[in-house]
Amino acid sequence: MAGPLGNSETEQQAGADTDATPEVLEEQLDILIIGGGMAACGAAYEVVPWIEAAKEQGIELDIKLVDKAALVRSGAVAQGLSSIDAYLGGQDPADYARMVSHALMGITRDDLAYDLGRHLDDSVHLFEAWGLPVVKRPGDEDKTLAEGGAPLRSGHWGIIVHGESLKPIVADAARRALGSERVQEHVCIVKLLADADEPGRIAGAVGFSLREHRVYVYRCKACLLATGGGAGLFRPRAVGEAAGSGWSPGWSAASTYAMAAEVGAELTMMESRVVPIRFKDGYGPVSAWRRRFEATFVNCDGDTFLSTNRAILEAYAPYGQSRVPPPCLRSHLLLQELREGRGPIYMNTVAALGKLAESLTPKEIKQLEAGVWQEFLHACVGQAGVWAGENIEPEKRLAELMPAEPSLLGSDVGCCGLWTSGPEDLGAPTDEDHDDRDRVPSHLPEGWSWGYRGMTTVRGLFTAGDGVGASGHKYAAGSHAEGRIAAKAMVKYCLDHPDLHPTPDTPAAQLAEELYRPMRNHLAHRDQTTDSSINPETITPDMLLLRLQKIMDEYVGGVSTLYQTNGHMLAVAEQKLEVLKQDAHRVRAKDLHELLRCWEHHHRILTAEAHLMHVRFREETRYPGFYYRMDHNRIDEEHWKCFVNSVYDKSSGTWTCFKRAHTDLVDKSKLFKDD
């Protein structure tokens, strides 16, 4: 069985007499960028001068960016941002690497975080130069960040911006650099293609148009897979008429992880997930209230449990002993209150605003309030609607909080993704470096670098942003910077392999047959029912997703179990996923939109299986607050301070999980006192 949407004798017979035959177009490229988010835009912007440099040497490189959406509003930053959450501003990249490791419970690749720390400020400076308004401290309003202007900070690593148009700004720069003729929108890539002669090398990708019946087969030497993280794998808190709401964007279908796994790439830390604390029902961010107003979390009795219950975190030393515990441990304290019956949980906006009234005028307080409302409008407009609809005035009524449903991300406070090659140029301090700065050793551990930064274990396949695993806390700026880093590496790879001409291992006609099978399922069986949502021979994409989300929620640590699971529950989930994959052969698509959903859910199912396998393999609870292995409810530093990696065998549909040794490259004894 090839996978949830793979070959099936029943399907082939059902589709034999239908006319769902798309036009097949093939294209030869050197570099293919898949995705339209921050990482893809960073690569599109950066790659052009390196291609021009190659052209001056007499080498022509053809490139194209292909995205399933419109570039201007594609990716997780589509709605906007109120802050850039990763900006060093002159701080030591080693401190940044230390923070990333601490926030992710001690298991990250220091080489990747350190290298990103050296580059991400350049992307922020570009954002500002392209038109992003950055809020400055008084007296520095006329200076740019590049000129030394001091930004208004949001925590130790973030800065405040007016970012409702950040994605259009970045997309416009990418399109101008690359050229509109090299950008193809509304084409959904669903499958990577391996080389027929070298299975461990990329040969291209295949996708279909969302506007007309066309299948596109791209052949390439190098490919950047940057289609974002994974949302929608678990049943969301928002259901019914609010089913489209969520913290992580619903169009993030885990395609990066699934497509890479199917072509044989090594995954890492797929057990890592994100369960953020947000305002209830609207998923609005809480950071502005905490940082600008010093508002606290309180339980139903008014206790500030993050402070009063800190002793609970002693069991998670050393991570729980720092002044600012990792995000998962803050969620752990909140869940403790809910488990012991002290919910609901609130943000104490009333007390915070009352305290400000002692030192600020009513006009000044209203100005601060307006800034927080503006954050909702920048980053989560739905929360403003919820508060307005429920008559919540933050100075008069507490606002309820909730932990969201799990998402799989590699660029936020999660570190799942692909095992990628690190930098080669990290060395000892030079005379020009500050003596008090830590340096990552020049010799990385074996298996951490193989020549091209950002390349996966499949030759020619690169990734960035959510795709780079064992890292994290990149956010928008870091994803953009990682895309730029990967762009340079891809050009170098192409120049190093001028005679490389990969041949896809599957004929184009067979690929088109596979991609359109859900549509032929519909055409073959649509006359057997008067209600297209009820058919004994087919299953709709929505039904497929609901079943996946129910399995993951109830057995793999979702909202309904307060993120708890155990080995027995995971075994049940594996059995149910196997049945779901069998039924997925019968999924139908009545139009191109549903065909898109069919393939998105295929990617979700495969990624959900990877997550399940990693959670089961890691016999400890490394991220309490994000999930709990109740049969191994502890952190086991002796046996499990390691990377959990996996490889998927598409021919057999099986996963192989294994450990990779973890190595600290910067001194972790220096836990932050002011992060």
N, C-alpha and C positions, 0 to 999 in steps of 0.2 A: 504494500500500500504506500503510495507516494506521499500521502499527507491528507489533510482534511478535504482538499478539493482535487485529489489526485484521480488516477484512472479507476474506472469501475465498469465492468461488463454491462451492468444495468444501465448506467448513464450512456454508454456508447450506443446501446440499442435504442434508448429513448431519444437520442439526438440524431439518429441516422436519417430520418425523413424530414428534418427541419431545414429552414433556409437561413439560419443564423450564421452567415458566412461573411466575416469582415474582410475588407481590403487589407492586404499585408504590405507594409512598406519597410524596407531595410535601409540602414544608413551606416556608413563607416566613419568612425571618429577615432581620435587619439585619446581624448579625455571626456568623460561623461560625468556631469554633476547631477545627482538625483536629490531633489528636495528644493524647497524655496524659503526655508527659515533663515535664522541668523548665520548658521554655519555655512550654508550653501551660498548665501549672499557674500559672506566674507571671502570664500574661495573664488567666487566670480569676480570680485573686485581685485583680488590680489594676483590672480593667475595671468592677467593680461600683460603686464610689463615683462613677466618672465617668458611668455610666449613671443612677445616682440623681440626680446633679447635672443631667443632661439632663431627667430626669423632672420636676424642680422647675420647669423652663422650659416644661413642657407637651409634651415630646418623648419618646415611648415608643420604646425600642429593644429588639428581641427578639434574644436571643443563645442560642447552644447550643455546648457542647463535645462533639465526637464522637471516640471513640477505638476502635481495633480491639481493645484489651485492657481489663483492669480498671485503673482509674486508680491504685489503690493500689500496683500493682507494674508500672506501665508506664514505658517509657523506659530509657535507658542506666544510670540510677542504681538500677534495680530491685533489684539484689542488695545494694547498700550501698556505702559509701565509708569510707575511713579518714582522709581528709583533704579539706579544701576547698582546692583548688589555686589559687584566685584570690581573694585578700583583701588589700586595700591597707593597711587599718589606719592611715590617716593619711598614707600615702605619696602622692607626686605622681602624678596620673593621666598626666601627660606621661611620667614614668618608666615607667609601665605600658605606654603606647603604644610607647615606645622598646624595651622588652623584647619585646613582641609582634612588632615589626618585625624585630628582630635574630634572634629564635628562628625566624622564618619566612623567613630568608634575604633580608630587606630589602624584600619586596614585600607591603605591607599598606596598608589604608586607616587612616591615623592618626586621622581624624575619628571613625571607628567605635570604635576601641580607646580613644581618649581619652574619648569620651562614655560608653562602658560603664564605664570606670574611675571615673567620677564617681558611678555608681549601684550598682555591684555589692555594696558593703559593706552597703547597706541590706537587700539580700536575705539576707545572712548574719546580720545582726542579727535579721531576722524568723525565720530558721530556729531560732536560739537561743531566741527568745521563744516559739516553738511547741513547744519541748521537745528540740531537738538538743543533746546534751552536747558542749561544747567544752572541750578540755583547756587549762587555764590554767597559767601560771607560778606557782611557789610564792609565796604571799602574795596572789595575785589570784583565788583559787578562788571567792570569794564575789561577785566583780564580773562583770557581764555585759560583753560586748564593747562594747555601746552606752554603758556606764558607764565605759569606759576600762580594763576588764580586759585584761591582756596575755596573748594566746594562746601556746601552745607552737607554735613555727613548724616547718614542714616545708619547708625551703628559704626563699628570700627572699620568695616570694609566697603560700605555702600555710600552712595551720594544721591541727593534729591535731584530729580529732573522733572520736566514737564514732558512726559513721554508718550502722550496719546498718539503722536504721529511718528514714533520712532521707527516702526517697521516700514511705512512708506518712504521715509528718509533713506533708510539703509537699502531698501529695494531699488529706489531710483538710482543710487550710486552704483549698485551692482549692474543694473541694466545699462546705464550709460557707459560703464567700463567695458562690459562684455559685448554690448551691441544687441539691439532687439532681435536681429536675425539669428542670434545664437541662443535665444531664450524661447523655449516651447512650453506653453502653459496648458492646463487642462488635459494632461496626459498622465495617467496613473501607472507608474512602474510597479509591477507586482512580483517580478522574478528576476534574479540575477542568473547569468549564464556562465558556466565553467568552460574552460578550454577542453576541446575534444582530445587533444594530445597530452595536455598537462592538467589533470583535474584540480590541482591545487592552485591554478592561475585563473584570474578573471578573464572572460572573453566578451562580456557585454551584458545587456539587460533587455527585458521585453515588457511592454505595457500597452495600454489601449487608450484611445481618445474618449473623453467624456462628452464630446460634442457630435461625433459622427462615428460610424462603424468602421473603425480603422485600428489595426494592431501595428505597433511600431517595434521593430527589432533593431537595437543599436549594438554594433560591434565596437569595442574599444580596447585600448591598451591599459588605461588606468581609469578607475571609477571612484568617485567620492559618494559614499552612501550616507546621506545626512537628512533622513526623513523624520527626525524627532524621536520622542520617547513613546511610552505606552499608557494610554488612558482607556477606560472602558472595559478593562479585564475583570473588574469586580463590580458587583451591584452597587450603584451609587446611592447616596442618601436622598438625593433629589429624584423623585419618581413622578409618574403621571404627567401632568401638564408641565412640570419643571424638569423632565427627564433630560433635556439638553444642557442643563446647568452642570457645572463641575469646576473643580479647581484647575485641573489639567485639561487642555483643550480636547474636545471630543474627536477631532480629526487626527489626533496623534494615535495611530493604530498599531504601534509597536512594530512597524514595518522594517525599521532598521535592524532590529534583533532577529526577526523571523527570516528575512531575505538573506541576511548574512549567514545565519545558521544553516539554511537549506543548501548554501553553496559550500559549506564545510568550514566556515570561520570559527575560531575558538572564542567562546563567550566567557565572561568573567563576572563574578559577583551578582549574578541574576537573582539571588535571594534578597538583595538590597532593594527596598521599596521606600516610598515617601508617603507619610500620613500627616499632612500639615494640619495645624489648628487654625480654623477660620471662623468668621461670623456665620451663624447658622442660616441655612437656606440660600443665602446669596453668595457664599464662599468668598466674602470680602476679606482683604488682608487686614491683619491685626497689628502689624508692625508700627504703623504711624501712631496709633493710640498708645502703644507701649513706650515708644521712644520720644515722641514729642510731648505727651501729656503725663508720662510715667504712670499710666493707668495699669492696674494690676488685675490678674485673674483671681476670681473669688468663687467659692462654691455657694450652695444655696443658703448656708449659714453665714456667709460674709467672710469666711476665713481665706486669707491669702496663702493658699496651700503650696505654691511654688517656693515660698520662704519657710513656712512652718513645718513642711514635711520633707525638707532637704535631707534629713537623716536617712530617709529611705534609699537615697542614691549612694550611700556608703557601700552598699552591696555591689555597686558597679564601678569600683575603683579600678584605675585612677580617673576614668572618664567622668564619673559623677562628683569628683572632688574639686573640680575647677570652679572658678567664680561663675562662669557661664557654661552650664552643662550642654552637651550636644543636643540637637533638636529632638532626637528620639526620646531622650530621657525627660525632657520637658513634657512631651506627650505622655510619657509613662506616669508622671505625677498626676496629670489630668485624668487619665484613665483609672488611676487608683481611687480617685474621688467618685467616679461614676460607679465603679464596681462595688464600692462600700455604701452606695445609696446617698451620696451627698451632691447629686446633680439636681437641677441643671447647673452648668458652669457659665459664669458671666464675665464680661469685661466691665470693671467698675468705673465706668465713665462718669458717673455722678460724683463720686468722691474726687476723682482726678480734676474735674472741672471746678468743683468746689474749692479745692486747694489752690488752684490757679487764681481764683477770684480774690484770694488774700493779697496777691501781688500784682495782678493785672487788671486793667479796666475792662468793663464789659465789651467795649469795641475791640480791644486786643484779643480777648477770648474768642469773640466771633470770627476774627480773622484767622485764628488758629483752627477753629472748627471748619471754616471754609476750606482750609488746606487739606483737612482729612476727607471732607466730602469730595474734594477734587481728586484725591487719590482713588476713591471708588470710581469716579468717572473716568480716570485714566486707565485703570487696570481691571475693574470689575463693576461695570455699570449696573449689573443686576442687584448688587447689594444696596445701592442707593434706592432702587425701586422697592426692595423688601422693607427697608426702614421707613420709607415714605408710606407704603401701603399699610404697615402695622402701627403707624403713628408713633414711631420711636424717636423721641428727642433725646439725644445722648446726655444732656444735662439734667434730664428728669427721670429717665428710665434706663435700667441696665440692658445691655445687649447680650443675647445668648451666644455662646461659642460652641463649637463642635469639632471633633477630629474628622477629617474627610475620609472618603474611601481611598484605598491604596492606589498609587500610580507607580509605574516603573520609569525612572528617569536617571540619566547619567550626568546631567548638567546642573541639577539643583542640589538638594540635600540627600540625594541617592547616588550610588556609584556603580549601577549595573551597566553593562555594555559589552564591547568587544575588546579582546586583548590586542593591544596595538604596540607598535614599535616606538620606543622613546628616543630622545635626542642623543646625539653623539658628542656634542661639543661642551659638555659640562665638565669643568676642570677645577683645579685648586685656585685659591685667590691670587690675583696679580697685585702688583704694587699700586695699581690704580683703584683697587677695591678697598672698601672700608674694612679695617681689621676686625671689627666686631660682628661682621656678617658671616653667617654660616654658608658653606658652599657644599653643593652636592658632589660626591666623589666622581671623578672622571670615568672610572670603570664601573659600569652598571652591572647588576647581577646577571648571570647567564639567562638568556631567554627574554631579556627586557628590551633589546634593541637589535634590529636586523637591517639597518641601513637607510630606511625611509620613514621619517617621522609621520605617525598617523596611519601607517599601513597595517592592515590586519594580518593574520596568519595565512590568508589567501593572497598570493602574489598579485599585485596590481589593484587590490581592493583597499581603499582608504576610507576613513571615517572621521567625524569631528562632532563636537557638541554632545548631544545625548548618546551618540554612538561610542564614544571613548569611555571604556569602563575603568574601574579602579581609580577613579578620579572624582571630581565633583566640585560644587560651589563655583561653577563657571558662569552660570546665568547667561544673560544676553551678550554682554561684552566678551566673556570668555569663549562662548560658542563661536562668535564672529572671529575672534583671534585664532581659535583652533582651525577654523575653515581656511584662514589665510596661511597658517603654517602648513596645512595639508596641501594647499594649492602649489606651493613651492616644491614640496616633495614629489607631487605627481609629475610636474614638469621634469624634474631631475630623473625620475624613473623612466619617463618616455625617452629622454635624451640618452640614458644609459642603455636603452634597448631599442635602437633604431630599426633593427630588422625583425622585431617582434610582430607577428600577425596572427593573433589568437583566432581560433575557429570555434564558434559555439557548439556545444555537444548535442544540441537538439535542433532539428530542422525548423525553419520558420513556420511552415504549414502546421507542424505538430504543436508548436507553441500557440498558434492562433486557435487551434482546436481545443487546447486545454483552457485557455483564457475565457473562451466563450461557452464553455460547457454549461455553466449555470443558466445562461440565456436559452440554450437549446432545451434544457430541462423544462423550462417554463413553456416553451412553444410546443413541446411534445405532449404536455399533460394539462394544458390550460383548459381544455374542453371537458375535463372530468369533474368540474365544479362550477357552481354559480357564484362562489365567493373566492376570489383569488388568494385570500389569506388562509383558506382551509382546503387542503388537497391531500388525498391519501398517498400520493406519489412524490410530493415535494415538500420542502420546508422553506419558509421565508427567511431572509437575512435577519430580520428583527427577532424571530423566534430562536434562531441559532445563537444570537448574541445574548438573549435573555437566559437561555440554558447555560451558556458559559458563565455568565455573571452569577447565576444562582450557585453553580458548583464551586466557583472560587470563593464566593462570599461565605458559604456555609461550611466549607471544609478546609480552605486554605487561609483562614484568618482574615475574614472581612469584617464589615461593620456589625453584622448580626451576632458574631461571637466575641465582640470586643477585641478582634484581631488575634484570637487564640486558635491554635491548632495543635495537633500531635501526630505521631507517626501513623496511627490507625486512621485518623481523619484524612491524612494525605494519601493513604493507600486507597481509600474509598474514592477520593477525588480522581486519582489516576484511572481507576476503573470506569468512572463516569465520563471522564474525558475521552477514553477510548471509544465508548459507545457514541459519544457526541461526534467524534471524528468520522465514524462510520456513517452516521446520519447526515453529516455534512456533505457527503457525496451527492445527496439529493437536493442540495440548496438550489433555489431558483432565482432568476433575475428577470423581471418583466421589462426592464429598461436599463439604460446605461448607468443611471444613478444606483440602482440596486446591484448592478454588476460591480460597481465600486465597493459597495457595502459587503458583498460576498467576499471579495479579496481582502478587504480590511479585516473582516472577521477571521478569515483564514490566518492572517498574520497574528491576530490576537490569540487565537487558539494555540498556535505553536509557541508563542512567547509565554502564554500562561503555563503551558506544559514545562517550559524551561524553568520558570520561576518555581513551580511545584517541585521539580527535581532538585533544584539547588537548596530549597528550604528543607527538603527531606534529607539531603546528603549532609548538610551542616548540622551536626547534632549539638547545638547550643542555641541560645537566644542572644544573638549578637546585637540586635536592634530592639531592645525592649521599648515599648511604646509604639513601634511600627509593626511588630508582630511578635508573638510568643510561641515558642515550641514548648508547650506545657510539660512534655515528657523530658525536656532538657532545658529547664527554665533557669539558666544561669549563663554567665559569660565564662568561657573556658579558655583562658589565655595560653595554657600549656599545650593544648591540642589543636585549637582552632583559630589561633592568630595567624591566619594564612588566607590566601586567595582560593576561593572555590571556582574552578573553571569547568567548562564542559564543551563537548563536541557532539553535534547531531549527525547521525547517519541517515540520510534521506532514504536510501534504498530499503532499510529495515525499519525505519521509523523509531529508532532507539537513541537514547542519550547515554553518553559516558561522562560521568562527573569525576573530577580528581582535584587534588590539592596542588597549588603552587606556593612555594615558600615566600613568606613576606620578609622584607628587609627594610629597616628604617634607615634613610639616608640623611635625615636631619635630626638633630637632638630633640627628642620628644619629652625630655624631662622639663623643658621650659614651657609649661602650660601658660597660656595668656592670663594676664591679670586685668586686662582692659579691652578684651575683644567684644 
